[in-house]
Amino acid sequence: MVARCDGPLIAPEALASGATDIAFAASAIEDEDHIWLYYSLSDKDLFRARLRRL
């Protein structure tokens, strides 16, 4: 790790009643222009986010 954000990169949308709203990073893949971040919500659903380099 070389830096840390002040706020979260991923903020989950409103979930069903009783579900947790915590996102856990699972892995990341880097290419020339983007970082592909794989994460899970509620420890059951896996998602992928594309982060663009600035």
Order of alpha helices (4+ residues) and beta strands (2+ residues): beta-beta-beta
